[in-house]
Amino acid sequence: MQPSTASRRDFLRTAGVFGTGVFLSGALPGEWLFAQAPTPDAIRARMGGIAIQTTRLADGVTLFAGPGGNVVVLQSPAGKMVVDGFVKPAWPALKAALDALDGSPIKSLIDTHWHFDHADNNANFRAAGASVIAHENTGKRLREPHDMAGLHFDPVPTAELPTQTFGPGLTLNATVEQVRLTYVAPAHTERVRSISPDHTRIAYKTRQGNPAPGQWHLAVLDLATGVQTVLAESRSVDDQVEWLDDRSLLYALPGADTEASSDIWQLPADGSGRPSVFIPLAMSPAVVRR
């Protein structure tokens, strides 16, 4: 799969892998995007113009990809539960895509991160009648100014803050379904990164061991014992991590040939073994199970 000239997680690229059901969503590093568009509004404009692509993950579960971090929607008779909300310019297209799923209202939005490609549409969701739920650290950081990668971000207005925050965890009822939000610290996104197919472990990025700024390790938390295992990957992994199966994880790292490429790597989830290339010239993995 060849990388495209697009911003972080801009385009959903799909590639079937025999026997695994792996789909890959792609991006160039955030630093590339920041270099091309020097202000937050310029970045929003670039990302907001990208078409939304839709993937049905399961009955009542849909993935939207394109203008920002991925959006996942859980449909229920009581309304739609949405995880993350793209950037502001994408709101009209996102609202139309949500309405096209069914006639139910938008019940809630879950912010997984304070970055604008996740939480930018909080006010629009609130205006549409949805509650906005986030970890308390996400709410805190939305209320603070930030300077990163040469960009300045002001505190968001009150209308763009979460309406509900949680600490260690929160269970949401969606009629026949329950959604459990769990905080894993210290982690890049203030929340769960990826739950294992057998629902016993969580994989995520951590700054375990106080590494240098911008350095992230991969770790797995056993939900029954509370034991965290830092995995056998010595390089910094600033990418989403996904479970290939109950024994191994997938993630992307920059390719050796050019900064504008990346490879998908595979790693045992028990802390043993060594990482190996799973798919060359591919980007941030997302696994769809059938």
C-alpha positions, 0 to 999 in steps of 0.5 A, a space after each residue: 500500500 503506497 502512502 498518500 499525500 494527506 494529513 494525519 489519518 486523513 484518508 481511509 485506505 483499505 487492504 484485505 489481508 488473507 485470513 486476518 480481516 485487517 483494514 488499514 487507515 493512513 496518515 503522514 506524521 502530524 509534523 508534516 501537516 503542521 509544516 504545510 499549514 502553520 495555523 490551527 485554522 489552516 490545518 482545520 481547513 485542510 482536514 475539513 475538506 476531506 471526504 468522509 469514508 464509511 465502513 460498517 464494522 458490525 450490526 449497529 457499529 460504524 466507522 467514519 474516517 477522513 477529516 480528523 481522528 476516526 469516528 465510531 458510532 454505536 446505534 441503539 433505540 435510545 440514540 447514537 453514541 459517537 466516539 470523537 467528532 472530527 474538525 469543525 469544518 467537517 460538521 455539516 458532512 458528519 451530521 449528514 452522515 450520522 442522520 443517514 444511519 437512522 432517525 434516532 437522535 445523537 445521544 452522546 459524544 465521547 472525547 478520547 483526547 483534547 486535540 482538535 481533531 477529536 474534540 473540535 465539534 463539542 459545541 456542535 454536538 451539544 447544540 444537537 442535544 448530545 451530552 459530551 463525555 470525557 476524562 477529567 484530564 481532557 476537560 482540564 486540558 481543553 480549559 488550558 492554553 497549549 503551545 506545541 509543534 509551533 502552534 498556539 491553542 487557546 482555551 476553548 469556550 465554555 460551550 466547547 467543554 464536556 458536559 460530563 467528566 469521569 475519573 477512573 472509569 464510567 459505564 454508559 448504558 445504551 439499552 442492550 449494550 453497555 460501554 465502559 470508559 476506562 482511564 489508563 495512566 499515563 497514556 497519550 490519549 487519557 483513555 483506553 487505546 485498544 481492548 483485546 478480542 477476548 476482552 481481558 486486556 488493554 493495549 495502549 501507549 505509556 511514558 513508563 520509565 519517564 522517557 524523553 519528551 515525545 517518547 512512547 512505549 507500548 504496554 498491556 494492562 491485564 484487567 483481572 490482575 491490574 498488572 501492566 506489561 511493557 512490551 518488547 519494542 524499544 523504539 518510540 511508537 506514536 501511533 494507534 495500537 491494534 490487536 491482530 488477535 489475542 496474542 499479538 499487536 499491530 502498530 505503525 513506525 516510520 519507514 527506513 526509505 523516506 519520512 513519508 512512508 511507514 510500515 506496519 509492525 507486529 509484536 507479541 502481547 505478553 512482553 516476549 519476542 521481537 517486533 517484525 514487519 507485518 505489512 511494508 509500506 502501510 499505515 496506522 492499522 485498524 482491525 475489523 473482525 468478522 
